[in-house]
Amino acid sequence: MSSELRKKWWTVPVGHLVWFFITLICFTLRKRVIVEDEEKPMGSFQCIIALWHNRVFVPCYVYRYVLKGKKVPMSMLTSASKDGAMLATVAGDYGMRAVRGSSRRRGVAGFLDMLRELKDGCSMCITPDGPKGPIYRCHPGVLKLASVSGLPIIPLCISYSSYWRIKKAWDGFVIPKPFSKVVVRIGKPLTVPSDLTAEQQTEYTQLLEQALAHGTPDFEPIPPPDKK
């Protein structure tokens, strides 16, 4: 295993516990899925799914248990850190694959691994503002992946009626409260040109950021860190 990939003995058992916790809460939620392009329901075709980092609590459960019909295999990008190893275990428990890498560690290797997953017939799920932000700002990796692969990006917007917020996390990570309502909005596909220029990258970054905010009220602003 590459020294860039971090893993501890506890990451796998803790990952199984996290999966159980997520599944238990998601089972109680009142779920509503809104599909903006009904001719192509998510899961029926290969694509790149993009959603904000602080909204990753329910998508695996929704993809695995809520969306109907035969689904394209899904792979997720997680960081190369110990937390990424734990999340890879969670993904595996939902029957999904995981690619470990980020712009901060294993960037090139992670990108090539994602291309291999796509060539193997999987869809790919990415948090374009992860793993460390800035919050609600897309890194260029997701656009480059869409440009090289020729696959569309599907923006995923998620809102909760009631939730807990981890304010110490850089993204104010959100956990829905049991029995609350969750709305998953599956946006229209965004196709990126194969010969993406620098000017187009700026344009499509703005389009994706707007799509990820569309139709979903944002959570309350994250207060700035205390100054010492």
C-alpha positions in Angstrom: 0.0 0.0 0.0 1.3 3.4 -0.9 2.6 5.5 2.0 0.3 8.2 0.8 -2.7 6.1 1.7 -3.4 6.3 5.4 -5.2 3.6 7.3 -5.3 2.4 10.9 -6.5 -0.8 12.5 -9.7 0.9 13.7 -10.8 2.4 10.4 -12.6 -0.7 9.2 -14.6 -1.5 12.4 -15.4 2.2 12.9 -16.5 2.4 9.3 -19.0 -0.5 9.9 -20.4 1.3 12.9 -20.7 4.6 10.9 -22.6 2.6 8.2 -25.0 1.2 10.8 -25.6 4.7 12.3 -26.3 6.2 8.9 -28.6 3.4 7.9 -30.5 3.5 11.1 -31.2 7.2 10.8 -31.9 7.1 7.1 -34.5 4.3 7.6 -36.6 6.7 9.7 -36.4 9.7 7.3 -39.3 10.8 5.2 -37.6 10.8 1.8 -38.6 12.7 -1.3 -36.6 12.5 -4.6 -37.1 15.2 -7.2 -35.8 14.4 -10.7 -35.4 17.4 -13.0 -34.7 15.3 -16.1 -37.3 12.5 -15.9 -36.2 11.0 -19.2 -32.9 9.9 -17.6 -33.4 8.8 -14.0 -30.2 8.7 -12.0 -28.8 5.2 -11.9 -30.0 4.3 -15.4 -26.9 5.7 -17.1 -23.2 6.3 -16.4 -22.4 9.7 -15.0 -20.4 11.8 -12.5 -22.4 12.8 -9.5 -21.4 16.0 -7.7 -22.7 17.2 -4.3 -21.3 19.4 -1.5 -19.2 17.8 1.1 -21.5 18.6 4.0 -24.4 16.8 2.4 -22.9 13.3 2.0 -24.9 11.7 4.9 -27.8 10.2 2.9 -26.8 9.8 -0.8 -25.3 6.3 -0.5 -28.5 5.1 1.3 -30.7 6.8 -1.3 -28.8 5.3 -4.2 -28.7 1.8 -2.7 -32.3 1.5 -1.3 -34.5 4.3 -2.6 -33.9 4.8 -6.3 -35.8 2.2 -8.3 -34.6 -0.1 -11.1 -31.3 -1.6 -12.1 -28.5 0.8 -11.3 -25.1 1.4 -12.8 -22.3 0.5 -10.2 -21.2 3.4 -8.2 -17.7 4.4 -7.1 -16.9 7.2 -4.6 -13.9 9.5 -4.2 -12.6 9.6 -0.7 -9.5 11.2 0.7 -6.2 9.4 1.2 -6.4 10.1 5.0 -7.5 7.8 7.8 -11.0 9.3 7.6 -11.0 8.4 3.9 -10.2 4.7 4.7 -13.2 4.7 7.1 -15.5 6.2 4.5 -14.3 3.6 2.0 -15.5 0.9 4.4 -18.9 2.7 4.6 -19.1 2.8 0.7 -18.2 -0.9 0.6 -21.1 -1.7 3.1 -23.4 0.0 0.6 -22.1 -2.2 -2.2 -20.1 0.7 -3.7 -16.4 1.0 -4.7 -14.0 3.7 -3.5 -11.1 5.6 -5.0 -8.8 7.2 -2.5 -7.1 10.5 -3.4 -7.6 14.3 -3.4 -6.0 17.5 -4.6 -3.9 17.4 -1.5 -2.7 13.8 -1.6 -2.5 11.3 -4.5 -4.0 13.9 -6.8 -2.7 12.5 -10.1 -2.9 8.9 -9.0 -6.5 9.4 -7.7 -7.5 11.0 -11.0 -6.2 8.1 -13.0 -7.9 5.7 -10.6 -11.2 7.5 -11.3 -10.7 7.3 -15.0 -10.2 3.5 -14.6 -13.4 3.2 -12.6 -15.3 5.1 -15.3 -13.8 2.9 -18.1 -14.8 -0.1 -16.0 -18.4 1.0 -16.3 -18.9 2.7 -12.9 -20.4 6.1 -12.2 -18.4 8.3 -9.9 -19.5 10.4 -6.9 -17.4 13.4 -6.1 -17.6 16.3 -3.5 -16.1 19.1 -5.6 -15.4 21.3 -2.5 -13.7 18.5 -0.6 -11.7 17.4 1.2 -10.9 20.7 3.0 -12.7 23.4 1.1 -13.2 26.2 0.6 -16.8 25.4 1.3 -19.2 25.6 -1.7 -16.4 26.2 -4.2 -15.7 23.7 -6.9 -12.2 22.4 -7.4 -11.3 21.8 -11.1 -10.9 18.0 -10.8 -14.6 17.2 -11.4 -14.7 19.3 -14.6 -11.5 17.8 -15.9 -12.8 14.3 -15.2 -16.0 15.1 -17.1 -14.1 16.7 -20.0 -11.7 13.7 -20.4 -14.3 11.0 -19.9 -17.1 12.6 -21.9 -19.6 11.8 -19.1 -22.2 14.3 -17.9 -22.1 15.8 -14.4 -25.3 15.3 -12.3 -25.7 17.9 -9.6 -27.2 16.6 -6.4 -28.9 19.0 -4.0 -30.0 17.9 -0.5 -32.1 19.6 2.1 -33.3 18.5 5.6 -36.3 19.8 7.6 -34.4 19.2 10.9 -30.8 18.4 11.5 -27.7 18.6 13.7 -24.7 20.6 12.5 -21.1 19.9 13.4 -19.9 23.5 13.5 -16.4 22.7 14.3 -16.0 20.9 11.0 -14.7 23.0 8.1 -17.9 22.5 6.1 -20.4 22.5 9.0 -21.2 18.9 8.3 -24.9 18.2 8.6 -26.7 15.1 10.1 -30.5 14.8 9.7 -32.4 14.2 12.8 -34.5 10.9 13.0 -37.9 11.1 11.4 -37.2 14.5 9.7 -37.9 15.1 6.0 -35.1 14.9 3.4 -35.5 16.2 -0.1 -33.0 15.0 -2.7 -33.0 17.0 -5.9 -31.4 15.4 -8.9 -30.4 18.2 -11.3 -30.2 18.2 -15.1 -27.0 16.8 -16.6 -24.1 19.2 -17.3 -22.0 18.3 -20.3 -18.4 19.6 -20.3 -16.6 20.2 -23.6 -13.8 17.7 -24.4 -11.4 20.6 -25.3 -12.1 22.6 -22.1 -10.3 25.9 -22.2 -9.3 28.0 -19.1 -12.1 30.5 -19.9 -14.6 27.7 -20.2 -13.4 26.1 -17.0 -14.3 29.3 -15.2 -17.7 29.4 -16.9 -18.6 25.7 -16.1 -17.3 26.0 -12.6 -19.9 28.8 -12.1 -22.6 26.7 -13.8 -21.9 23.8 -11.5 -21.9 25.9 -8.3 -25.2 27.5 -9.3 -26.7 24.1 -10.1 -25.6 22.7 -6.7 -27.4 25.6 -5.0 -30.5 25.6 -7.2 -33.7 24.6 -5.5 -32.2 23.8 -2.2 -32.1 26.4 0.7 -28.7 26.5 2.2 -28.1 25.9 5.9 -27.4 28.8 8.2 -24.0 30.4 7.7 -21.0 28.9 9.5 -19.7 31.4 12.1 -16.0 32.3 11.6 -13.5 30.6 13.9 -12.8 32.3 17.2 -9.8 34.6 17.1 -7.3 34.0 19.9 
